[in-house]
Amino acid sequence: MTLSVDVIKRGGQRQPEQFMREKLHASIVATCLSVRVPTGQAEAIAHSVCEAVVAWLQQHPEVTSQDIRIIATKHLRVQHPEAAYLYEQNKITI
């Protein structure tokens, strides 16, 4: 099943774009690596967080990038609180 969710970017200045799981995954991996999580573990964490976000998105056809950041942070916090803090505070592009 294809997920069709429009993401409204911060400030609403640009056109909404389709949710791209790959961007979220890369962002979570980069955050994990920044706090010295081993690559394999970072990939596993990112996969798990992405699964949770995609499940949440099934009920939301339009969201903001901040909504995605909040949900991703919530699930990341369970697996790696330090990475979650960094992800929540940084402006890593989703």
Phi and psi in degrees as a GROMACS rama.xvg file:
@    title "Ramachandran Plot"
@    xaxis  label "Phi"
@    yaxis  label "Psi"
@TYPE xy
-85.4945  134.579  THR-2
-93.5877  119.789  LEU-3
-116.497  97.1968  SER-4
-129.713  128.063  VAL-5
-86.266  131.959  ASP-6
-107.376  119.582  VAL-7
-89.0686  119.432  ILE-8
-73.7  161.092  LYS-9
-52.1109  130.877  ARG-10
82.8185  -11.6903  GLY-11
64.1036  16.6531  GLY-12
-72.3233  -32.7911  GLN-13
-105.669  165.49  ARG-14
-62.1834  145.688  GLN-15
-59.6788  151.827  PRO-16
-124.928  159.726  GLU-17
-69.0097  143.968  GLN-18
-62.7543  132.319  PHE-19
-121.918  106.24  MET-20
-55.0839  -36.2069  ARG-21
-61.2684  -37.785  GLU-22
-66.4522  -43.6195  LYS-23
-63.4371  -45.5788  LEU-24
-58.3767  -48.4114  HIS-25
-62.5954  -37.0801  ALA-26
-66.8465  -42.0776  SER-27
-67.5868  -43.3372  ILE-28
-60.2067  -46.877  VAL-29
-59.9252  -40.5252  ALA-30
-64.7164  -45.9209  THR-31
-61.2628  -43.9595  CYS-32
-63.7  -30.9503  LEU-33
-64.681  -26.1344  SER-34
-105.015  24.0026  VAL-35
64.5272  34.5367  ARG-36
-78.5453  134.859  VAL-37
-57.0818  148.307  PRO-38
-53.5342  -47.5448  THR-39
-61  -42.1966  GLY-40
-67.2391  -39.9974  GLN-41
-60.2773  -42.9574  ALA-42
-63.292  -42.7756  GLU-43
-65.4736  -42.3428  ALA-44
-62.4036  -46.8258  ILE-45
-60.5412  -41.3103  ALA-46
-60.9192  -45.8538  HIS-47
-63.5238  -44.7541  SER-48
-64.2976  -42.8686  VAL-49
-61.578  -41.3314  CYS-50
-58.7374  -43.8562  GLU-51
-65.7353  -42.2709  ALA-52
-65.6546  -44.1686  VAL-53
-61.6973  -41.1083  VAL-54
-60.2824  -42.5377  ALA-55
-64.857  -40.1066  TRP-56
-66.3086  -21.2339  LEU-57
-55.2133  -28.2982  GLN-58
-100.301  4.81175  GLN-59
-134.536  98.9345  HIS-60
-72.5619  -17.3374  PRO-61
-143.711  128.204  GLU-62
-139.894  167.998  VAL-63
-97.7044  161.935  THR-64
-62.976  -30.2787  SER-65
-67.6958  -37.3271  GLN-66
-58.4584  -45.3167  ASP-67
-63.9382  -42.2541  ILE-68
-60.5315  -41.9628  ARG-69
-64.1998  -47.3405  ILE-70
-67.0512  -43.3066  ILE-71
-62.2775  -42.7469  ALA-72
-61.8962  -42.355  THR-73
-56.8293  -45.0628  LYS-74
-78.2889  -32.8755  HIS-75
-67.6595  -35.8919  LEU-76
-59.1056  -34.8783  ARG-77
-64.7903  -37.1755  VAL-78
-92.476  -32.7023  GLN-79
-157.551  90.9262  HIS-80
-56.0258  -37.7619  PRO-81
-66.189  -43.2405  GLU-82
-64.7334  -38.2948  ALA-83
-62.7252  -41.7176  ALA-84
-61.0575  -46.48  TYR-85
-63.0235  -44.3273  LEU-86
-61.3862  -42.7919  TYR-87
-65.0391  -37.4735  GLU-88
-85.0717  -33.0098  GLN-89
-79.6993  159.513  ASN-90
-105.237  48.4104  LYS-91
-68.6174  129.722  ILE-92
-65.2689  132.228  THR-93
